[in-house]
Amino acid sequence: MQSQTADFSPTDAVSDPTGASVEGVAGDGENNSADPTANTAATSATSEEVDAVIAELEAYRQRLVDDTMDIARKIKLPKKAAQAQVDSHPEIAKVTQLIQGLRDRQNGSAQ
């Protein structure tokens, strides 16, 4: 029996909750150079999908920050220490990096 985890990629974990595919940003591997209008339509749809994924990731990041700050408030952690926890939170850092990567990728393809 083969393991199904071989097809898993880090973007799968991020794209599953949103329903949009981050992998689609890079293209589907097909060469549509013969029909430039098909390529343009695919690019605009992909851009909308990327916008949706970025919005979902930003909402998730904000929820992580809010939850961390709420917990810090409940245990009466000083604001400075709470902010240090947010700044060093590995999941928040990962999501921030993913958001920035998608924006960079989107800005690079728009130029």
BAFI-3210 file (N, C-alpha, C; in Angstrom, 3 decimals, decimal comma, padded with zeros to 6 digits):
// residues 111
n [1|2|3|4|5|6|7|8|9|10|11|12|13|14|15|16|17|18|19|20|21|22|23|24|25|26|27|28|29|30|31|32|33|34|35|36|37|38|39|40|41|42|43|44|45|46|47|48|49|50|51|52|53|54|55|56|57|58|59|60|61|62|63|64|65|66|67|68|69|70|71|72|73|74|75|76|77|78|79|80|81|82|83|84|85|86|87|88|89|90|91|92|93|94|95|96|97|98|99|100|101|102|103|104|105|106|107|108|109|110|111]
n.u [000,837|000,668|001,896|-000,080|000,846|002,866|002,103|001,505|001,860|003,288|001,644|-000,804|-001,833|-002,377|-004,155|-006,415|-008,407|-009,495|-010,499|-009,491|-006,918|-003,548|-001,509|-002,287|-001,434|001,084|000,588|-000,820|000,848|000,364|000,912|-000,208|000,399|-000,361|-002,891|-003,403|-005,510|-006,691|-004,723|-004,678|-007,232|-006,994|-005,000|-006,242|-008,285|-006,744|-005,422|-007,539|-008,122|-005,761|-005,922|-008,131|-007,096|-005,025|-006,553|-007,914|-005,729|-004,768|-006,921|-006,810|-004,265|-004,745|-006,622|-005,019|-003,245|-005,062|-006,072|-003,732|-003,126|-005,427|-005,166|-002,799|-003,701|-005,543|-003,878|-002,627|-000,298|002,273|001,898|004,100|005,498|003,548|003,360|005,899|005,589|003,755|005,321|007,269|005,897|005,647|003,730|002,363|004,466|005,014|002,628|002,627|004,897|004,042|001,934|003,364|004,999|003,080|002,087|004,408|004,849|002,521|002,803|005,123|004,253|002,451|003,858]
n.v [-001,176|002,132|005,208|008,100|010,559|011,476|013,210|015,522|018,975|021,987|024,149|022,976|022,624|025,207|026,087|024,453|025,238|027,533|026,868|027,678|027,323|027,565|026,626|027,036|029,533|029,535|028,472|025,980|024,308|023,939|024,911|027,721|029,441|029,713|030,832|033,870|035,173|033,235|032,787|035,283|035,354|033,219|034,222|036,472|035,221|033,646|035,630|036,695|034,498|034,335|036,744|036,144|034,039|035,377|037,175|035,367|034,234|036,521|037,027|034,719|035,045|037,367|036,375|034,554|036,367|037,866|035,841|035,096|037,481|037,713|035,491|036,235|038,501|037,351|035,923|037,949|039,058|041,358|044,002|044,429|042,010|040,323|041,226|040,498|037,745|037,455|038,408|036,418|034,132|031,084|030,152|032,465|033,876|032,173|032,323|035,058|035,166|033,551|035,131|037,416|036,241|035,437|037,942|039,115|037,378|037,819|040,550|040,408|038,964|040,725|042,719]
n.w [000,000|-000,933|000,387|000,829|001,432|-000,129|-002,134|-000,846|-000,226|001,250|000,529|000,197|002,766|003,478|001,501|001,688|003,748|002,597|000,140|-002,221|-004,651|-004,063|-005,558|-008,167|-008,823|-009,968|-012,371|-014,549|-015,844|-018,486|-021,865|-023,160|-025,198|-027,848|-027,905|-026,897|-025,537|-023,973|-022,104|-020,799|-019,619|-017,849|-016,200|-014,949|-013,494|-011,830|-010,416|-008,961|-007,371|-005,907|-004,516|-002,897|-001,361|-000,033|001,489|003,169|004,524|005,833|007,553|009,113|010,256|011,780|013,566|014,981|016,206|017,766|019,456|020,813|022,137|023,737|025,445|026,716|028,040|029,805|031,513|032,633|031,514|030,862|028,395|026,716|026,903|025,905|023,266|022,438|022,461|020,365|018,258|018,140|017,608|015,996|014,079|013,327|012,188|010,024|008,514|007,916|006,320|004,176|003,174|002,350|000,412|-001,490|-002,235|-003,321|-005,457|-006,910|-007,534|-009,053|-011,260|-012,305|-013,433]
ca.u [000,000|001,490|001,524|-000,669|001,471|003,877|001,578|001,219|002,806|002,942|000,555|-002,061|-002,330|-002,869|-005,255|-007,586|-009,489|-010,086|-011,118|-008,783|-005,650|-002,365|-000,672|-002,743|-000,753|002,234|000,117|-001,163|001,844|000,019|001,431|-001,315|000,971|-001,021|-004,084|-003,088|-006,681|-006,882|-003,727|-005,107|-008,376|-006,488|-004,244|-007,134|-008,938|-005,730|-005,197|-008,669|-007,935|-004,666|-006,478|-008,983|-006,222|-004,358|-007,548|-008,128|-004,528|-004,737|-007,926|-006,263|-003,177|-005,335|-007,232|-003,920|-002,769|-006,100|-006,100|-002,520|-003,277|-006,472|-004,572|-001,848|-004,497|-006,137|-002,858|-002,088|001,045|002,454|001,706|005,383|005,779|002,548|003,776|007,069|005,057|003,190|006,436|008,054|004,977|006,069|002,643|002,127|005,592|004,849|001,521|003,096|005,817|003,231|001,231|004,340|005,403|002,005|002,071|005,581|004,597|001,469|003,394|006,079|003,538|001,689|004,768]
ca.v [000,000|003,330|006,335|009,196|011,807|011,874|014,297|016,660|020,092|022,991|025,007|022,251|022,886|026,572|026,314|023,648|025,941|028,590|026,312|028,172|026,641|028,414|026,067|027,589|030,804|029,318|027,970|024,568|023,570|023,885|026,014|028,342|030,550|029,835|031,652|034,833|035,534|032,184|033,044|036,460|034,968|032,386|035,075|037,274|034,320|033,274|036,793|036,762|033,405|034,717|037,766|035,463|033,294|036,374|037,667|034,301|034,133|037,694|036,813|033,681|035,669|038,269|035,535|034,060|037,493|038,167|034,756|035,196|038,645|037,385|034,604|037,037|039,373|036,509|035,565|039,250|039,245|042,748|044,191|044,269|040,573|039,751|041,561|039,667|036,424|037,547|038,560|035,188|033,004|030,464|030,053|033,823|034,181|031,371|032,889|036,350|034,865|033,075|036,297|038,235|035,501|035,533|039,328|039,279|036,590|038,519|041,789|040,024|038,544|041,864|043,647]
ca.w [000,000|-001,041|001,236|000,082|001,843|-001,101|-002,947|000,014|-000,250|002,251|000,078|000,382|004,109|003,518|000,581|002,002|004,425|001,781|-001,046|-003,406|-004,832|-004,158|-006,612|-009,430|-009,071|-010,837|-013,663|-014,527|-016,597|-019,899|-022,663|-023,877|-025,952|-029,145|-027,725|-025,850|-024,743|-022,980|-021,074|-020,063|-018,796|-016,764|-015,299|-014,124|-012,545|-010,859|-009,575|-008,028|-006,416|-005,022|-003,622|-001,922|-000,454|000,806|002,450|004,152|005,350|006,706|008,594|009,992|011,011|012,766|014,600|015,819|017,016|018,762|020,444|021,627|023,016|024,720|026,443|027,484|028,912|030,844|032,497|033,078|030,975|030,424|026,950|026,028|026,846|024,997|021,900|022,146|022,137|019,013|017,314|018,036|017,384|014,731|013,105|012,829|011,296|008,814|007,740|007,416|005,219|003,054|002,621|001,637|-000,776|-002,482|-002,752|-004,184|-006,654|-007,650|-008,062|-010,075|-012,470|-012,816|-014,128]
c.u [000,884|000,969|000,986|-000,043|002,508|003,413|001,300|002,290|002,380|001,779|-000,784|-002,662|-002,934|-004,113|-006,511|-008,687|-010,185|-010,832|-010,454|-007,412|-004,521|-001,481|-001,052|-002,062|000,378|001,820|-000,130|-000,209|001,526|000,587|000,301|-000,828|000,307|-002,248|-003,846|-004,296|-006,963|-005,927|-004,140|-006,265|-007,924|-005,742|-005,170|-007,876|-007,965|-005,452|-006,303|-008,549|-006,832|-005,146|-007,324|-008,145|-005,505|-005,321|-007,806|-006,924|-004,412|-005,740|-007,432|-005,146|-003,735|-005,985|-006,161|-003,406|-003,777|-006,153|-004,899|-002,627|-004,350|-005,930|-003,603|-002,586|-005,076|-005,130|-002,097|-000,618|001,175|002,377|002,988|005,733|004,795|002,930|005,007|006,628|004,480|004,315|007,224|007,184|005,285|004,962|002,328|003,228|005,449|003,760|001,924|004,019|005,058|002,499|002,189|004,803|004,352|001,921|003,231|005,384|003,569|002,004|004,407|005,400|002,736|002,566|005,145]
c.v [001,243|004,418|007,472|010,536|012,294|013,049|015,556|017,730|021,111|023,889|024,316|022,558|024,279|026,738|025,539|024,435|026,978|028,060|026,781|027,515|027,637|027,934|026,631|028,887|030,634|028,828|026,485|023,718|023,471|025,097|026,568|029,501|030,728|030,742|032,638|035,218|034,484|032,395|034,233|036,117|034,126|033,220|035,889|036,402|033,912|034,419|036,944|035,673|033,751|035,783|037,129|034,702|034,254|036,888|036,632|034,165|035,315|037,559|035,777|034,256|036,566|037,485|034,970|035,161|037,794|037,109|034,823|036,354|038,407|036,498|035,375|037,941|038,576|036,122|036,788|039,429|040,700|042,859|043,971|042,788|039,880|040,024|040,753|038,239|036,400|037,597|037,271|033,948|032,365|030,399|031,430|034,208|033,433|031,958|034,233|036,146|034,382|034,236|037,136|037,553|035,562|036,935|039,584|038,574|037,292|039,810|041,496|039,616|039,686|042,808|043,157]
c.w [000,000|-000,117|000,390|000,457|000,854|-001,942|-002,144|-000,134|000,788|001,811|000,210|001,745|004,196|002,660|000,940|002,705|003,537|000,582|-002,328|-003,471|-004,982|-005,294|-007,976|-009,794|-010,061|-012,223|-013,579|-015,350|-018,067|-020,609|-023,516|-024,753|-027,314|-029,066|-026,589|-024,999|-023,676|-021,814|-020,210|-019,143|-017,612|-015,745|-014,403|-013,115|-011,451|-009,907|-008,543|-006,972|-005,418|-004,035|-002,521|-000,894|000,487|001,868|003,545|005,089|006,305|007,849|009,606|010,863|012,104|013,911|015,536|016,746|018,125|019,853|021,380|022,605|024,085|025,827|027,328|028,474|030,080|031,915|032,993|032,726|030,537|028,890|026,160|025,866|025,898|023,547|021,487|021,791|020,725|017,984|017,114|017,786|016,027|013,678|012,505|011,846|009,971|007,917|007,143|006,219|003,982|002,365|001,792|000,356|-001,876|-003,072|-003,703|-005,515|-007,545|-008,276|-009,167|-011,369|-013,078|-013,635|-015,489]
res [m|q|s|q|t|a|d|f|s|p|t|d|a|v|s|d|p|t|g|a|s|v|e|g|v|a|g|d|g|e|n|n|s|a|d|p|t|a|n|t|a|a|t|s|a|t|s|e|e|v|d|a|v|i|a|e|l|e|a|y|r|q|r|l|v|d|d|t|m|d|i|a|r|k|i|k|l|p|k|k|a|a|q|a|q|v|d|s|h|p|e|i|a|k|v|t|q|l|i|q|g|l|r|d|r|q|n|g|s|a|q]
***
